[in-house]
Amino acid sequence: MRSMASEIKLFMTSSPMGAYRSTEAPSFKGINPANGMVEELKSYWREDSRCLLISAFPDAFGLNDGMRADFERIFRETGLSVKCMDLCDLRSGKEIIAQLPLYDMVILGGGHVPTQKRFFDEIGLREALRGWDGIVMGISAGSMNCADVVYAQPEMPGEALDPSYQKFIRGLGLTDVNVLPHYQAVKDDRVDGLRLMEEITYPDSAGRTFYAIVDGSYVLQTKDRKEIHGEAYRIANGAIRKICGAGEMRRINSGNTD
């Protein structure tokens, strides 16, 4: 498919800072420099960028305020020039999204995919991003919701067994790439007694393609590029294979036919 926002520089990350579920402090400050993410970001970064963090937890105001401060600090530690780091949750919602043309960079925070998708729908984010020119960084659920058709991999108790749970939902339409984050941490998970990968995700990949990436890896898409950077696995038609290693880059073909 053709991106509805062809000038967007899209970074779909798993975790660009620390490692999911890890109690160890990262060995770096700012954004993880592994796999060239910092250099790629800086190549598209505008001086004194106006940044907007869109939360996946729209009513968790205290958490959101802390995340906003953390992201501003992390970006500055990375050497990225930030004029402001604003926040979109239920307190600002549609009003701040109406001002999207004023921003240079949007962060789609991590969280619960269906919850975040409902908030995106409420604020009209898919429509607001049409024709917008800037950087979008998705983190975990934020990366998953970038797709046109999102695979909402079950994660909460009850979701895997609920016949009404929608695994495939309409996303932001920025890409045809379906990212599954935190592979190193979740590959052995169980949801409702089922093995997350072998008994849920692999069967759901019939006729589809998912890209499982570890923390520190990412997918970069612009109008001229569609690439995986770092360790990644392709899941399609019930099978998985490693397609990229740490420090490596692999191009993804249109339609996920690599």
C-alpha positions as CSV (number, residue, x, y, z in Angstrom):
1,M,0.0,0.0,0.0
2,R,1.0,3.6,-0.4
3,S,1.5,5.5,2.8
4,M,-1.1,8.2,3.4
5,A,1.6,10.4,4.8
6,S,4.5,10.0,2.4
7,E,6.7,12.7,3.9
8,I,6.7,11.1,7.4
9,K,10.0,9.7,8.6
10,L,8.7,6.7,10.6
11,F,10.7,4.9,13.3
12,M,8.9,1.9,14.7
13,T,10.7,0.8,17.8
14,S,10.4,-1.9,20.4
15,S,12.0,0.1,23.2
16,P,14.4,2.8,22.2
17,M,15.6,3.4,25.8
18,G,15.9,0.5,28.3
19,A,15.0,-3.1,27.9
20,Y,11.4,-4.3,28.6
21,R,11.0,-6.1,32.0
22,S,14.7,-5.7,32.7
23,T,15.8,-4.5,36.2
24,E,19.3,-3.5,34.9
25,A,20.0,0.1,34.2
26,P,21.0,0.7,30.6
27,S,24.7,1.2,29.8
28,F,23.9,4.4,27.8
29,K,22.2,7.7,28.4
30,G,19.5,8.9,26.2
31,I,18.3,6.8,23.2
32,N,19.9,3.4,22.7
33,P,22.7,4.0,20.1
34,A,22.6,0.4,19.0
35,N,21.9,-0.3,15.3
36,G,22.4,3.4,14.3
37,M,19.2,4.7,15.7
38,V,20.7,7.9,17.0
39,E,22.5,8.7,13.8
40,E,19.3,8.0,11.7
41,L,17.2,10.3,14.0
42,K,19.8,13.1,13.8
43,S,19.8,12.9,10.0
44,Y,16.2,13.9,9.9
45,W,16.0,16.1,13.0
46,R,15.2,19.8,12.8
47,E,16.9,22.3,15.1
48,D,14.7,23.2,18.1
49,S,12.2,20.6,17.2
50,R,8.7,20.9,18.7
51,C,7.8,17.5,20.0
52,L,4.4,16.0,20.9
53,L,4.1,12.8,23.1
54,I,0.7,11.1,22.6
55,S,0.0,8.8,25.5
56,A,-1.4,5.3,25.3
57,F,-2.9,5.9,28.8
58,P,-5.1,8.9,28.1
59,D,-6.5,9.2,31.7
60,A,-3.3,8.4,33.6
61,F,-2.4,12.0,34.1
62,G,0.4,11.6,36.7
63,L,2.1,8.8,34.7
64,N,1.8,10.9,31.5
65,D,3.4,14.0,33.1
66,G,6.3,11.8,34.3
67,M,6.7,10.3,30.8
68,R,6.7,13.7,29.2
69,A,9.5,14.9,31.5
70,D,11.4,11.7,30.9
71,F,11.2,11.9,27.1
72,E,12.4,15.5,27.2
73,R,15.4,14.6,29.3
74,I,16.2,11.5,27.2
75,F,16.1,13.5,23.9
76,R,18.3,16.2,25.3
77,E,20.8,13.6,26.7
78,T,20.9,12.2,23.1
79,G,22.0,15.5,21.7
80,L,18.7,16.3,20.0
81,S,17.7,19.9,20.1
82,V,14.2,20.2,21.6
83,K,12.2,23.4,21.8
84,C,9.3,21.8,23.6
85,M,7.9,18.4,24.6
86,D,4.2,18.7,24.8
87,L,1.7,16.1,25.9
88,C,-1.5,14.8,24.4
89,D,-3.9,12.9,26.7
90,L,-7.5,13.4,27.7
91,R,-6.7,16.9,29.1
92,S,-5.7,18.2,25.6
93,G,-7.0,15.6,23.1
94,K,-8.5,17.0,19.9
95,E,-7.4,20.5,20.8
96,I,-3.7,19.8,20.6
97,I,-4.1,17.4,17.6
98,A,-5.7,20.4,15.7
99,Q,-2.3,22.1,16.2
100,L,-0.3,19.1,14.7
101,P,1.1,21.2,11.8
102,L,3.1,23.2,14.5
103,Y,5.0,20.1,15.5
104,D,8.1,18.5,14.0
105,M,8.1,15.2,15.8
106,V,5.4,12.9,17.3
107,I,6.0,10.1,19.8
108,L,3.4,7.3,20.0
109,G,3.8,5.9,23.5
110,G,3.7,2.3,24.5
111,G,0.8,0.6,26.3
112,H,-2.3,-1.5,25.4
113,V,-2.9,-1.6,21.7
114,P,-6.7,-1.5,21.6
115,T,-6.9,1.2,24.3
116,Q,-4.4,3.3,22.5
117,K,-6.2,2.8,19.2
118,R,-9.5,4.0,20.7
119,F,-7.8,7.2,21.9
120,F,-6.3,7.7,18.4
121,D,-9.8,7.4,16.9
122,E,-11.3,9.8,19.4
123,I,-8.7,12.5,18.7
124,G,-8.8,11.9,14.9
125,L,-5.1,11.2,14.7
126,R,-5.2,9.1,11.5
127,E,-6.8,12.0,9.6
128,A,-4.6,14.6,11.2
129,L,-1.4,12.8,10.0
130,R,-2.5,12.9,6.3
131,G,0.1,15.0,4.5
132,W,1.9,15.9,7.7
133,D,5.7,16.2,7.3
134,G,7.8,15.2,10.3
135,I,9.2,12.4,12.4
136,V,6.9,9.8,14.0
137,M,8.5,7.5,16.6
138,G,6.3,4.6,17.7
139,I,7.2,2.7,20.9
140,S,5.8,-0.8,21.4
141,A,2.0,-0.5,21.1
142,G,2.6,2.9,19.3
143,S,4.6,1.0,16.6
144,M,1.9,-1.6,16.3
145,N,-0.8,1.0,15.8
146,C,1.1,2.6,12.9
147,A,-0.1,-0.1,10.5
148,D,-3.1,0.2,8.3
149,V,-4.4,-3.2,9.5
150,V,-3.0,-3.6,13.1
151,Y,-2.4,-7.1,14.6
152,A,-3.5,-6.5,18.2
153,Q,-1.6,-9.5,19.6
154,P,-3.5,-10.7,22.8
155,E,-1.7,-9.8,26.0
156,M,-4.2,-9.2,28.7
157,P,-6.0,-12.1,30.6
158,G,-9.1,-13.1,28.8
159,E,-8.2,-11.6,25.4
160,A,-6.9,-14.9,23.8
161,L,-10.1,-16.8,24.7
162,D,-12.7,-14.0,24.1
163,P,-14.5,-14.7,20.8
164,S,-15.4,-11.0,20.6
165,Y,-11.8,-9.7,21.0
166,Q,-10.7,-8.1,17.7
167,K,-7.2,-9.2,16.7
168,F,-7.2,-7.2,13.5
169,I,-8.1,-3.5,13.8
170,R,-7.8,-0.3,11.7
171,G,-4.7,1.6,12.6
172,L,-3.1,4.9,11.6
173,G,-2.4,3.8,8.0
174,L,1.3,4.9,8.0
175,T,2.7,1.6,6.9
176,D,1.9,-2.0,5.8
177,V,4.5,-3.4,8.3
178,N,3.2,-5.2,11.4
179,V,5.7,-4.9,14.2
180,L,5.7,-7.2,17.2
181,P,7.9,-5.6,20.0
182,H,9.9,-7.0,22.9
183,Y,10.5,-10.4,21.2
184,Q,13.3,-11.3,23.6
185,A,11.1,-10.7,26.6
186,V,7.7,-12.1,25.4
187,K,8.6,-15.1,23.2
188,D,7.9,-17.6,26.0
189,D,4.9,-15.8,27.4
190,R,1.5,-17.5,27.9
191,V,-1.9,-15.7,27.7
192,D,-4.9,-17.6,29.0
193,G,-2.8,-20.7,29.2
194,L,-1.8,-20.6,25.6
195,R,1.8,-20.0,24.3
196,L,1.7,-16.5,22.9
197,M,3.8,-17.2,19.9
198,E,3.3,-20.9,19.0
199,E,-0.4,-21.2,19.8
200,I,-1.7,-17.7,19.1
201,T,0.6,-15.6,16.9
202,Y,1.9,-18.3,14.5
203,P,-1.7,-19.4,13.6
204,D,-2.7,-15.8,13.3
205,S,0.0,-15.3,10.7
206,A,-1.7,-17.4,8.1
207,G,-1.7,-15.3,4.9
208,R,0.0,-12.4,6.8
209,T,3.5,-11.3,7.8
210,F,4.6,-10.0,11.2
211,Y,8.1,-8.7,12.2
212,A,9.2,-9.6,15.7
213,I,11.9,-7.2,16.9
214,V,14.0,-7.1,20.1
215,D,14.5,-4.0,22.2
216,G,17.1,-1.8,20.5
217,S,15.9,-2.9,17.0
218,Y,13.6,-0.8,14.8
219,V,11.9,-0.4,11.4
220,L,12.7,2.8,9.5
221,Q,10.3,3.9,6.8
222,T,10.4,7.0,4.6
223,K,9.1,7.6,1.1
224,D,12.4,6.1,-0.2
225,R,13.3,3.5,2.5
226,K,11.8,0.6,4.3
227,E,14.3,-1.2,6.5
228,I,14.8,-3.3,9.6
229,H,17.8,-2.4,11.7
230,G,19.0,-4.9,14.3
231,E,17.8,-8.3,15.4
232,A,14.5,-9.3,13.9
233,Y,12.4,-12.3,12.9
234,R,9.8,-12.7,10.2
235,I,6.7,-14.6,11.1
236,A,4.5,-15.7,8.2
237,N,2.1,-18.6,7.5
238,G,2.8,-20.2,10.8
239,A,6.6,-20.2,10.6
240,I,9.4,-18.0,12.0
241,R,12.9,-17.3,10.7
242,K,15.6,-14.8,11.7
243,I,16.1,-12.3,9.0
244,C,18.4,-9.7,10.6
245,G,21.1,-9.6,13.3
246,A,22.4,-7.1,15.7
247,G,24.2,-4.3,13.9
248,E,22.7,-5.4,10.5
249,M,20.2,-3.8,8.2
250,R,17.7,-5.5,5.9
251,R,15.4,-3.9,3.4
252,I,11.7,-4.9,3.5
253,N,9.9,-5.2,0.2
254,S,6.5,-3.7,-0.4
255,G,3.7,-6.0,0.7
256,N,6.1,-7.8,3.1
257,T,7.2,-10.3,0.5
258,D,10.9,-10.4,1.5
